Amino acid sequence: MNVGFWAANLLGWPVIHLATACWMLRQPVAQYGRDGWLTRERPWEQGGKFYRTVFAIHRWKRLLPDGARWLGGMAKKRLDNRSRAYLEAFVAETRRAESAHWRMLLCTPVFFLWNPPWACAVMAGYGLAANLPCILAQRANRLQLSRVLGRMDRRTRQS
């Protein structure tokens, strides 16, 4: 592999991550107000229990970087308040972030255009390692917050 291939590999993922994140942050958040096919809850997720029991996500998700802050997006590392409007906005942002990380991961085959098989495996491994934990964290957070919003709805109806 020559210098051009090494440069493409070393710079490729950061460019993909930044370009995708910048593009996604410019999409209207209203576009992410509801779950679509990709972001909807699946029965096997058990309201988020799956992520807690199988991946122990509650132990490591705080270690993930929150790139949206650096690019002018909504920080999702912690909740700033517990108002209904804020929680709904937070849930929408988790949808946007999950969608962004899926799009980043879908760029993996670009690296197959110039790399030998061993390097394709390395690049695919990096793509999974960099994006899958973020996808899992966004899903887990959204399912947990959706339960909180559901409880708020029930309390409002009972009042």
OpenMM code with the backbone's topology and positions (N, CA, C; nanometers):
from openmm import Vec3, app, unit

residues = "MET ASN VAL GLY PHE TRP ALA ALA ASN LEU LEU GLY TRP PRO VAL ILE HIS LEU ALA THR ALA CYS TRP MET LEU ARG GLN PRO VAL ALA GLN TYR GLY ARG ASP GLY TRP LEU THR ARG GLU ARG PRO TRP GLU GLN GLY GLY LYS PHE TYR ARG THR VAL PHE ALA ILE HIS ARG TRP LYS ARG LEU LEU PRO ASP GLY ALA ARG TRP LEU GLY GLY MET ALA LYS LYS ARG LEU ASP ASN ARG SER ARG ALA TYR LEU GLU ALA PHE VAL ALA GLU THR ARG ARG ALA GLU SER ALA HIS TRP ARG MET LEU LEU CYS THR PRO VAL PHE PHE LEU TRP ASN PRO PRO TRP ALA CYS ALA VAL MET ALA GLY TYR GLY LEU ALA ALA ASN LEU PRO CYS ILE LEU ALA GLN ARG ALA ASN ARG LEU GLN LEU SER ARG VAL LEU GLY ARG MET ASP ARG ARG THR ARG GLN SER".split()
positions = [
    Vec3(0.0859, -0.1187, 0.0000),
    Vec3(0.0000, 0.0000, 0.0000),
    Vec3(0.0896, 0.1239, 0.0000),
    Vec3(0.0567, 0.2174, -0.0859),
    Vec3(0.1386, 0.3378, -0.0947),
    Vec3(0.0853, 0.4475, -0.0014),
    Vec3(0.1515, 0.5609, -0.0024),
    Vec3(0.1183, 0.6715, 0.0869),
    Vec3(-0.0250, 0.7208, 0.0669),
    Vec3(-0.0701, 0.7253, -0.0567),
    Vec3(-0.2064, 0.7712, -0.0854),
    Vec3(-0.3116, 0.6821, -0.0201),
    Vec3(-0.2885, 0.5516, -0.0240),
    Vec3(-0.3824, 0.4592, 0.0394),
    Vec3(-0.3827, 0.4762, 0.1917),
    Vec3(-0.2629, 0.4911, 0.2481),
    Vec3(-0.2538, 0.5120, 0.3931),
    Vec3(-0.3241, 0.6416, 0.4329),
    Vec3(-0.3012, 0.7461, 0.3561),
    Vec3(-0.3656, 0.8751, 0.3858),
    Vec3(-0.5167, 0.8637, 0.3753),
    Vec3(-0.5650, 0.7957, 0.2703),
    Vec3(-0.7097, 0.7775, 0.2536),
    Vec3(-0.7683, 0.6998, 0.3701),
    Vec3(-0.6965, 0.6001, 0.4180),
    Vec3(-0.7450, 0.5212, 0.5309),
    Vec3(-0.7420, 0.6003, 0.6616),
    Vec3(-0.6345, 0.6731, 0.6846),
    Vec3(-0.6213, 0.7484, 0.8096),
    Vec3(-0.7148, 0.8691, 0.8168),
    Vec3(-0.7378, 0.9328, 0.7033),
    Vec3(-0.8232, 1.0514, 0.7014),
    Vec3(-0.9685, 1.0202, 0.6670),
    Vec3(-0.9900, 0.9052, 0.6070),
    Vec3(-1.1243, 0.8701, 0.5605),
    Vec3(-1.2306, 0.8697, 0.6692),
    Vec3(-1.2041, 0.7968, 0.7754),
    Vec3(-1.3061, 0.7905, 0.8814),
    Vec3(-1.3313, 0.9247, 0.9477),
    Vec3(-1.2293, 1.0015, 0.9849),
    Vec3(-1.2591, 1.1333, 1.0430),
    Vec3(-1.3397, 1.2230, 0.9489),
    Vec3(-1.3079, 1.2191, 0.8198),
    Vec3(-1.3832, 1.2997, 0.7234),
    Vec3(-1.5284, 1.2513, 0.7166),
    Vec3(-1.5479, 1.1210, 0.7119),
    Vec3(-1.6842, 1.0654, 0.7090),
    Vec3(-1.7610, 1.1043, 0.8337),
    Vec3(-1.6989, 1.0900, 0.9500),
    Vec3(-1.7658, 1.1237, 1.0763),
    Vec3(-1.8035, 1.2716, 1.0812),
    Vec3(-1.7098, 1.3577, 1.0503),
    Vec3(-1.7368, 1.5021, 1.0577),
    Vec3(-1.8370, 1.5478, 0.9532),
    Vec3(-1.8219, 1.5013, 0.8310),
    Vec3(-1.9132, 1.5431, 0.7236),
    Vec3(-2.0550, 1.4950, 0.7524),
    Vec3(-2.0687, 1.3710, 0.7952),
    Vec3(-2.2018, 1.3176, 0.8253),
    Vec3(-2.2635, 1.3908, 0.9434),
    Vec3(-2.1844, 1.4117, 1.0486),
    Vec3(-2.2361, 1.4811, 1.1672),
    Vec3(-2.2798, 1.6238, 1.1320),
    Vec3(-2.1978, 1.6954, 1.0571),
    Vec3(-2.2339, 1.8325, 1.0186),
    Vec3(-2.3610, 1.8334, 0.9343),
    Vec3(-2.3703, 1.7422, 0.8395),
    Vec3(-2.4893, 1.7340, 0.7546),
    Vec3(-2.6127, 1.7010, 0.8380),
    Vec3(-2.6028, 1.6039, 0.9274),
    Vec3(-2.7182, 1.5632, 1.0092),
    Vec3(-2.7618, 1.6746, 1.1037),
    Vec3(-2.6675, 1.7501, 1.1564),
    Vec3(-2.7026, 1.8595, 1.2475),
    Vec3(-2.7734, 1.9737, 1.1757),
    Vec3(-2.7631, 1.9764, 1.0449),
    Vec3(-2.8327, 2.0796, 0.9686),
    Vec3(-2.9719, 2.0358, 0.9229),
    Vec3(-3.0066, 1.9112, 0.9508),
    Vec3(-3.1414, 1.8622, 0.9198),
    Vec3(-3.2377, 1.9142, 1.0261),
    Vec3(-3.3593, 1.9481, 0.9900),
    Vec3(-3.4551, 1.9977, 1.0898),
    Vec3(-3.4855, 1.8898, 1.1953),
    Vec3(-3.4776, 1.9292, 1.3209),
    Vec3(-3.5006, 1.8327, 1.4288),
    Vec3(-3.6434, 1.7785, 1.4242),
    Vec3(-3.7367, 1.8554, 1.3666),
    Vec3(-3.8756, 1.8095, 1.3552),
    Vec3(-3.8836, 1.6810, 1.2731),
    Vec3(-3.7876, 1.6613, 1.1855),
    Vec3(-3.7800, 1.5403, 1.1044),
    Vec3(-3.7620, 1.4156, 1.1915),
    Vec3(-3.7151, 1.4343, 1.3135),
    Vec3(-3.6871, 1.3235, 1.4047),
    Vec3(-3.7833, 1.3208, 1.5234),
    Vec3(-3.8985, 1.3829, 1.5075),
    Vec3(-3.9977, 1.3893, 1.6141),
    Vec3(-4.0682, 1.2581, 1.6419),
    Vec3(-4.0641, 1.1670, 1.5466),
    Vec3(-4.1287, 1.0361, 1.5634),
    Vec3(-4.0336, 0.9266, 1.5182),
    Vec3(-4.0557, 0.8086, 1.5733),
    Vec3(-3.9763, 0.6944, 1.5305),
    Vec3(-4.0155, 0.6520, 1.3903),
    Vec3(-3.9163, 0.6171, 1.3130),
    Vec3(-3.9372, 0.5587, 1.1812),
    Vec3(-3.8993, 0.4118, 1.1870),
    Vec3(-3.8902, 0.3495, 1.0706),
    Vec3(-3.8571, 0.2078, 1.0662),
    Vec3(-3.7255, 0.1796, 1.1384),
    Vec3(-3.6253, 0.2626, 1.1153),
    Vec3(-3.4931, 0.2389, 1.1723),
    Vec3(-3.4909, 0.2570, 1.3240),
    Vec3(-3.5576, 0.3591, 1.3728),
    Vec3(-3.5447, 0.3950, 1.5142),
    Vec3(-3.6543, 0.3395, 1.6047),
    Vec3(-3.7569, 0.2782, 1.5467),
    Vec3(-3.8658, 0.2299, 1.6319),
    Vec3(-3.8170, 0.1175, 1.7231),
    Vec3(-3.8850, 0.1041, 1.8356),
    Vec3(-3.8500, 0.0002, 1.9319),
    Vec3(-3.8861, -0.1371, 1.8771),
    Vec3(-3.7977, -0.2321, 1.8995),
    Vec3(-3.8215, -0.3708, 1.8603),
    Vec3(-3.8623, -0.4503, 1.9851),
    Vec3(-3.9453, -0.5527, 1.9690),
    Vec3(-3.9899, -0.6305, 2.0859),
    Vec3(-3.8750, -0.6882, 2.1685),
    Vec3(-3.7691, -0.7311, 2.1033),
    Vec3(-3.6572, -0.7912, 2.1752),
    Vec3(-3.5810, -0.6907, 2.2616),
    Vec3(-3.6030, -0.5611, 2.2388),
    Vec3(-3.5342, -0.4596, 2.3194),
    Vec3(-3.5957, -0.4470, 2.4585),
    Vec3(-3.7168, -0.4948, 2.4754),
    Vec3(-3.7844, -0.4999, 2.6055),
    Vec3(-3.7805, -0.3652, 2.6788),
    Vec3(-3.8124, -0.2594, 2.6053),
    Vec3(-3.8151, -0.1277, 2.6666),
    Vec3(-3.6794, -0.0781, 2.7128),
    Vec3(-3.5721, -0.1342, 2.6602),
    Vec3(-3.4369, -0.0937, 2.6973),
    Vec3(-3.3675, -0.1919, 2.7904),
    Vec3(-3.4424, -0.2849, 2.8461),
    Vec3(-3.3844, -0.3832, 2.9389),
    Vec3(-3.2733, -0.4645, 2.8715),
    Vec3(-3.2924, -0.4949, 2.7438),
    Vec3(-3.1939, -0.5710, 2.6671),
    Vec3(-3.0555, -0.5057, 2.6757),
    Vec3(-3.0495, -0.3745, 2.6594),
    Vec3(-2.9205, -0.3043, 2.6587),
    Vec3(-2.8558, -0.3046, 2.7966),
    Vec3(-2.9371, -0.3012, 2.8969),
    Vec3(-2.8853, -0.3018, 3.0342),
    Vec3(-2.8337, -0.4405, 3.0720),
    Vec3(-2.9088, -0.5436, 3.0387),
    Vec3(-2.8700, -0.6781, 3.0813),
    Vec3(-2.7640, -0.7410, 2.9914),
    Vec3(-2.7765, -0.7253, 2.8611),
    Vec3(-2.6826, -0.7900, 2.7688),
    Vec3(-2.5531, -0.7112, 2.7556),
    Vec3(-2.5618, -0.5798, 2.7442),
    Vec3(-2.4437, -0.4972, 2.7205),
    Vec3(-2.3960, -0.4185, 2.8421),
    Vec3(-2.4705, -0.4214, 2.9521),
    Vec3(-2.4371, -0.3417, 3.0711),
    Vec3(-2.4076, -0.1973, 3.0312),
    Vec3(-2.4908, -0.1456, 2.9447),
    Vec3(-2.4679, -0.0145, 2.8844),
    Vec3(-2.4612, 0.0971, 2.9884),
    Vec3(-2.5326, 0.0811, 3.0970),
    Vec3(-2.5333, 0.1825, 3.2026),
    Vec3(-2.3954, 0.2003, 3.2650),
    Vec3(-2.3066, 0.1043, 3.2475),
    Vec3(-2.1732, 0.1127, 3.3070),
    Vec3(-2.0716, 0.1854, 3.2191),
    Vec3(-2.0930, 0.1855, 3.0874),
    Vec3(-1.9910, 0.2419, 2.9995),
    Vec3(-2.0380, 0.3527, 2.9070),
    Vec3(-2.1675, 0.3769, 2.8957),
    Vec3(-2.2122, 0.4760, 2.7972),
    Vec3(-2.1604, 0.6163, 2.8275),
    Vec3(-2.1346, 0.6477, 2.9525),
    Vec3(-2.0841, 0.7814, 2.9870),
    Vec3(-1.9424, 0.8049, 2.9351),
    Vec3(-1.8729, 0.6975, 2.8972),
    Vec3(-1.7369, 0.7100, 2.8453),
    Vec3(-1.7328, 0.7485, 2.6973),
    Vec3(-1.8461, 0.7398, 2.6298),
    Vec3(-1.8510, 0.7724, 2.4872),
    Vec3(-1.8403, 0.9230, 2.4662),
    Vec3(-1.7704, 0.9649, 2.3626),
    Vec3(-1.7638, 1.1090, 2.3341),
    Vec3(-1.8977, 1.1575, 2.2794),
    Vec3(-1.9278, 1.2835, 2.3039),
    Vec3(-2.0500, 1.3438, 2.2505),
    Vec3(-2.0081, 1.4488, 2.1482),
    Vec3(-1.9954, 1.4063, 2.0242),
    Vec3(-1.9471, 1.4938, 1.9180),
    Vec3(-2.0404, 1.6080, 1.8834),
    Vec3(-2.1695, 1.5919, 1.9107),
    Vec3(-2.2657, 1.6970, 1.8744),
    Vec3(-2.2315, 1.8290, 1.9431),
    Vec3(-2.1861, 1.8228, 2.0661),
    Vec3(-2.1486, 1.9449, 2.1391),
    Vec3(-2.0438, 2.0245, 2.0639),
    Vec3(-1.9475, 1.9540, 2.0078),
    Vec3(-1.8363, 2.0199, 1.9405),
    Vec3(-1.8808, 2.0862, 1.8115),
    Vec3(-1.9915, 2.0395, 1.7555),
    Vec3(-2.0372, 2.0898, 1.6262),
    Vec3(-2.1619, 2.1771, 1.6381),
    Vec3(-2.1974, 2.2156, 1.7599),
    Vec3(-2.3116, 2.3045, 1.7792),
    Vec3(-2.4444, 2.2345, 1.7996),
    Vec3(-2.4415, 2.1036, 1.8195),
    Vec3(-2.5653, 2.0289, 1.8431),
    Vec3(-2.5987, 2.0205, 1.9913),
    Vec3(-2.7047, 1.9489, 2.0213),
    Vec3(-2.7507, 1.9320, 2.1594),
    Vec3(-2.6652, 1.8266, 2.2306),
    Vec3(-2.6118, 1.8621, 2.3449),
    Vec3(-2.5338, 1.7671, 2.4238),
    Vec3(-2.6271, 1.6583, 2.4766),
    Vec3(-2.5816, 1.5323, 2.4670),
    Vec3(-2.6641, 1.4215, 2.5113),
    Vec3(-2.5942, 1.3382, 2.6177),
    Vec3(-2.4934, 1.3937, 2.6791),
    Vec3(-2.4189, 1.3217, 2.7822),
    Vec3(-2.5003, 1.3076, 2.9099),
    Vec3(-2.5783, 1.4104, 2.9398),
    Vec3(-2.6621, 1.4075, 3.0608),
    Vec3(-2.7841, 1.4962, 3.0373),
    Vec3(-2.8834, 1.4755, 3.1214),
    Vec3(-3.0051, 1.5569, 3.1128),
    Vec3(-2.9819, 1.6900, 3.1824),
    Vec3(-3.0194, 1.7982, 3.1172),
    Vec3(-3.0063, 1.9304, 3.1783),
    Vec3(-3.1283, 1.9671, 3.2611),
    Vec3(-3.2445, 1.9147, 3.2233),
    Vec3(-3.3641, 1.9346, 3.3051),
    Vec3(-3.4635, 1.8242, 3.2728),
    Vec3(-3.5729, 1.8205, 3.3434),
    Vec3(-3.6688, 1.7117, 3.3268),
    Vec3(-3.8051, 1.7594, 3.2776),
    Vec3(-3.8070, 1.8729, 3.2115),
    Vec3(-3.9339, 1.9209, 3.1572),
    Vec3(-3.9734, 1.8335, 3.0380),
    Vec3(-4.1012, 1.8268, 3.0141),
    Vec3(-4.1522, 1.7448, 2.9034),
    Vec3(-4.0928, 1.7896, 2.7698),
    Vec3(-4.0900, 1.9200, 2.7464),
    Vec3(-4.0381, 1.9728, 2.6202),
    Vec3(-3.8909, 1.9346, 2.6016),
    Vec3(-3.8133, 1.9465, 2.7078),
    Vec3(-3.6714, 1.9114, 2.6992),
    Vec3(-3.6542, 1.7624, 2.6711),
    Vec3(-3.7291, 1.6782, 2.7418),
    Vec3(-3.7177, 1.5336, 2.7212),
    Vec3(-3.7585, 1.4938, 2.5792),
    Vec3(-3.8612, 1.5572, 2.5263),
    Vec3(-3.9023, 1.5286, 2.3887),
    Vec3(-3.7940, 1.5705, 2.2892),
    Vec3(-3.7320, 1.6863, 2.3146),
    Vec3(-3.6224, 1.7321, 2.2285),
    Vec3(-3.5032, 1.6367, 2.2382),
    Vec3(-3.4762, 1.5894, 2.3580),
    Vec3(-3.3662, 1.4963, 2.3812),
    Vec3(-3.3905, 1.3666, 2.3047),
    Vec3(-3.5133, 1.3158, 2.3114),
    Vec3(-3.5490, 1.1929, 2.2405),
    Vec3(-3.5312, 1.2124, 2.0898),
    Vec3(-3.5742, 1.3266, 2.0377),
    Vec3(-3.5560, 1.3551, 1.8951),
    Vec3(-3.4073, 1.3581, 1.8590),
    Vec3(-3.3258, 1.4155, 1.9456),
    Vec3(-3.1816, 1.4206, 1.9208),
    Vec3(-3.1195, 1.2816, 1.9233),
    Vec3(-3.1724, 1.1907, 2.0063),
    Vec3(-3.1190, 1.0540, 2.0054),
    Vec3(-3.1511, 0.9860, 1.8721),
    Vec3(-3.2675, 1.0180, 1.8162),
    Vec3(-3.3022, 0.9628, 1.6844),
    Vec3(-3.2073, 1.0157, 1.5773),
    Vec3(-3.1810, 1.1447, 1.5838),
    Vec3(-3.0913, 1.2057, 1.4857),
    Vec3(-2.9507, 1.1462, 1.4999),
    Vec3(-2.9025, 1.1332, 1.6230),
    Vec3(-2.7682, 1.0790, 1.6455),
    Vec3(-2.7594, 0.9332, 1.6009),
    Vec3(-2.8614, 0.8546, 1.6323),
    Vec3(-2.8596, 0.7154, 1.5886),
    Vec3(-2.8567, 0.7072, 1.4361),
    Vec3(-2.9399, 0.7868, 1.3718),
    Vec3(-2.9436, 0.7892, 1.2246),
    Vec3(-2.8083, 0.8307, 1.1675),
    Vec3(-2.7436, 0.9269, 1.2306),
    Vec3(-2.6118, 0.9716, 1.1842),
    Vec3(-2.5106, 0.8577, 1.1933),
    Vec3(-2.5105, 0.7859, 1.3047),
    Vec3(-2.4132, 0.6775, 1.3204),
    Vec3(-2.4415, 0.5608, 1.2253),
    Vec3(-2.5668, 0.5334, 1.1955),
    Vec3(-2.5975, 0.4319, 1.0939),
    Vec3(-2.5442, 0.4761, 0.9583),
    Vec3(-2.5607, 0.6039, 0.9250),
    Vec3(-2.5114, 0.6549, 0.7966),
    Vec3(-2.3589, 0.6458, 0.7891),
    Vec3(-2.2934, 0.6777, 0.8997),
    Vec3(-2.1474, 0.6668, 0.9029),
    Vec3(-2.1049, 0.5225, 0.8788),
    Vec3(-2.1713, 0.4317, 0.9460),
    Vec3(-2.1385, 0.2893, 0.9317),
    Vec3(-2.1626, 0.2405, 0.7892),
    Vec3(-2.2654, 0.2927, 0.7255),
    Vec3(-2.2956, 0.2536, 0.5870),
    Vec3(-2.1881, 0.2991, 0.4878),
    Vec3(-2.0988, 0.3872, 0.5304),
    Vec3(-1.9894, 0.4321, 0.4436),
    Vec3(-1.8735, 0.3329, 0.4401),
    Vec3(-1.8776, 0.2309, 0.5220),
    Vec3(-1.7684, 0.1333, 0.5287),
    Vec3(-1.7255, 0.0802, 0.3926),
    Vec3(-1.8182, 0.0423, 0.3032),
    Vec3(-1.7750, -0.0135, 0.1742),
    Vec3(-1.6891, 0.0801, 0.0891),
    Vec3(-1.6887, 0.2082, 0.1184),
    Vec3(-1.6021, 0.3008, 0.0441),
    Vec3(-1.4565, 0.2546, 0.0556),
    Vec3(-1.4190, 0.2065, 0.1725),
    Vec3(-1.2806, 0.1644, 0.1953),
    Vec3(-1.2449, 0.0368, 0.1188),
    Vec3(-1.3452, -0.0363, 0.0742),
    Vec3(-1.3206, -0.1598, -0.0006),
    Vec3(-1.2738, -0.1310, -0.1432),
    Vec3(-1.2889, -0.0067, -0.1862),
    Vec3(-1.2524, 0.0293, -0.3233),
    Vec3(-1.1016, 0.0239, -0.3475),
    Vec3(-1.0208, 0.0490, -0.2450),
    Vec3(-0.8759, 0.0561, -0.2669),
    Vec3(-0.7942, -0.0319, -0.1731),
    Vec3(-0.8572, -0.0952, -0.0784),
    Vec3(-0.7807, -0.1712, 0.0197),
    Vec3(-0.7757, -0.3210, -0.0111),
    Vec3(-0.6664, -0.3853, 0.0317),
    Vec3(-0.6626, -0.5314, 0.0245),
    Vec3(-0.7571, -0.5881, 0.1317),
    Vec3(-0.7911, -0.7158, 0.1213),
    Vec3(-0.8879, -0.7739, 0.2164),
    Vec3(-0.8549, -0.7528, 0.3636),
    Vec3(-0.7286, -0.7664, 0.4026),
    Vec3(-0.6958, -0.7492, 0.5437),
    Vec3(-0.7253, -0.6068, 0.5912),
    Vec3(-0.6972, -0.5077, 0.5069),
    Vec3(-0.7231, -0.3677, 0.5432),
    Vec3(-0.8734, -0.3389, 0.5421),
    Vec3(-0.9471, -0.4042, 0.4527),
    Vec3(-1.0941, -0.3902, 0.4528),
    Vec3(-1.1497, -0.4371, 0.5862),
    Vec3(-1.0959, -0.5478, 0.6356),
    Vec3(-1.1408, -0.6003, 0.7656),
    Vec3(-1.1077, -0.5029, 0.8788),
    Vec3(-0.9903, -0.4439, 0.8733),
    Vec3(-0.9509, -0.3460, 0.9758),
    Vec3(-1.0424, -0.2239, 0.9703),
    Vec3(-1.0686, -0.1740, 0.8518),
    Vec3(-1.1532, -0.0551, 0.8377),
    Vec3(-1.2973, -0.0848, 0.8794),
    Vec3(-1.3476, -0.2020, 0.8447),
    Vec3(-1.4824, -0.2405, 0.8871),
    Vec3(-1.4879, -0.2563, 1.0384),
    Vec3(-1.3826, -0.3135, 1.0956),
    Vec3(-1.3758, -0.3275, 1.2418),
    Vec3(-1.3775, -0.1922, 1.3105),
    Vec3(-1.3008, -0.0990, 1.2553),
    Vec3(-1.3016, 0.0358, 1.3123),
    Vec3(-1.4409, 0.0975, 1.3009),
    Vec3(-1.5026, 0.0849, 1.1839),
    Vec3(-1.6367, 0.1419, 1.1638),
    Vec3(-1.7357, 0.0886, 1.2662),
    Vec3(-1.7318, -0.0410, 1.2898),
    Vec3(-1.8211, -0.1009, 1.3907),
    Vec3(-1.7858, -0.0523, 1.5312),
    Vec3(-1.6567, -0.0527, 1.5638),
    Vec3(-1.6147, -0.0120, 1.6987),
    Vec3(-1.6461, 0.1348, 1.7275),
    Vec3(-1.6396, 0.2188, 1.6253),
    Vec3(-1.6628, 0.3622, 1.6447),
    Vec3(-1.8109, 0.3983, 1.6455),
    Vec3(-1.8944, 0.3206, 1.5799),
    Vec3(-2.0350, 0.3591, 1.5634),
    Vec3(-2.1346, 0.2738, 1.6413),
    Vec3(-2.1101, 0.1450, 1.6519),
    Vec3(-2.2072, 0.0585, 1.7179),
    Vec3(-2.2317, 0.0948, 1.8648),
    Vec3(-2.1287, 0.1235, 1.9436),
    Vec3(-2.1562, 0.1645, 2.0821),
    Vec3(-2.2429, 0.2906, 2.0903),
    Vec3(-2.2215, 0.3832, 1.9989),
    Vec3(-2.3017, 0.5063, 1.9972),
    Vec3(-2.4466, 0.4766, 1.9597),
    Vec3(-2.4654, 0.3887, 1.8634),
    Vec3(-2.6009, 0.3488, 1.8241),
    Vec3(-2.6713, 0.2836, 1.9418),
    Vec3(-2.6039, 0.1923, 2.0088),
    Vec3(-2.6638, 0.1236, 2.1239),
    Vec3(-2.6989, 0.2225, 2.2348),
    Vec3(-2.6097, 0.3165, 2.2624),
    Vec3(-2.6356, 0.4155, 2.3677),
    Vec3(-2.7549, 0.5041, 2.3332),
    Vec3(-2.7646, 0.5459, 2.2077),
    Vec3(-2.8779, 0.6308, 2.1679),
    Vec3(-3.0094, 0.5554, 2.1804),
    Vec3(-3.0091, 0.4300, 2.1399),
    Vec3(-3.1314, 0.3494, 2.1502),
    Vec3(-3.1694, 0.3293, 2.2966),
    Vec3(-3.0721, 0.2943, 2.3787),
    Vec3(-3.0998, 0.2711, 2.5206),
    Vec3(-3.1531, 0.3979, 2.5870),
    Vec3(-3.0906, 0.5106, 2.5594),
    Vec3(-3.1362, 0.6376, 2.6174),
    Vec3(-3.2779, 0.6714, 2.5723),
    Vec3(-3.3037, 0.6533, 2.4431),
    Vec3(-3.4362, 0.6864, 2.3906),
    Vec3(-3.5441, 0.5984, 2.4521),
    Vec3(-3.5180, 0.4705, 2.4648),
    Vec3(-3.6179, 0.3804, 2.5224),
    Vec3(-3.6438, 0.4144, 2.6692),
    Vec3(-3.5390, 0.4472, 2.7405),
    Vec3(-3.5543, 0.4859, 2.8808),
    Vec3(-3.6340, 0.6158, 2.8931),
    Vec3(-3.6013, 0.7145, 2.8124),
    Vec3(-3.6732, 0.8418, 2.8183),
    Vec3(-3.8166, 0.8290, 2.7674),
    Vec3(-3.8382, 0.7406, 2.6724),
    Vec3(-3.9752, 0.7169, 2.6249),
    Vec3(-4.0615, 0.6599, 2.7372),
    Vec3(-4.0037, 0.5746, 2.8190),
    Vec3(-4.0777, 0.5231, 2.9355),
    Vec3(-4.1108, 0.6355, 3.0328),
    Vec3(-4.0154, 0.7259, 3.0549),
    Vec3(-4.0397, 0.8406, 3.1435),
    Vec3(-4.1517, 0.9275, 3.0871),
    Vec3(-4.1471, 0.9544, 2.9573),
    Vec3(-4.2526, 1.0354, 2.8945),
    Vec3(-4.3878, 0.9647, 2.9028),
    Vec3(-4.3891, 0.8333, 2.8891),
    Vec3(-4.5137, 0.7575, 2.9034),
    Vec3(-4.5712, 0.7692, 3.0434),
    Vec3(-4.4835, 0.7649, 3.1435),
    Vec3(-4.5297, 0.7828, 3.2825),
    Vec3(-4.5856, 0.9232, 3.3032),
    Vec3(-4.5219, 1.0222, 3.2419),
    Vec3(-4.5724, 1.1601, 3.2510),
    Vec3(-4.7124, 1.1685, 3.1892),
    Vec3(-4.7303, 1.1029, 3.0755),
    Vec3(-4.8617, 1.1026, 3.0098),
    Vec3(-4.9672, 1.0396, 3.0992),
    Vec3(-4.9337, 0.9275, 3.1599),
    Vec3(-5.0312, 0.8599, 3.2484),
    Vec3(-5.0675, 0.9459, 3.3672),
    Vec3(-4.9688, 1.0132, 3.4253),
    Vec3(-4.9964, 1.1012, 3.5392),
    Vec3(-5.0863, 1.2174, 3.4992),
    Vec3(-5.0616, 1.2729, 3.3797),
    Vec3(-5.1424, 1.3831, 3.3305),
    Vec3(-5.2869, 1.3384, 3.3098),
    Vec3(-5.3057, 1.2209, 3.2527),
    Vec3(-5.4412, 1.1700, 3.2297),
    Vec3(-5.5130, 1.1383, 3.3598),
    Vec3(-5.4378, 1.0964, 3.4626),
    Vec3(-5.5001, 1.0639, 3.5912),
    Vec3(-5.5388, 1.1891, 3.6697),
    Vec3(-5.4755, 1.3006, 3.6399),
    Vec3(-5.5019, 1.4244, 3.7143),
    Vec3(-5.6333, 1.4857, 3.6757),
] * unit.nanometer
topology = app.Topology()
chain = topology.addChain("A")
for resn in residues:
    res = topology.addResidue(resn, chain)
    for name in ("N", "CA", "C"):
        topology.addAtom(name, app.Element.getBySymbol(name[0]), res)
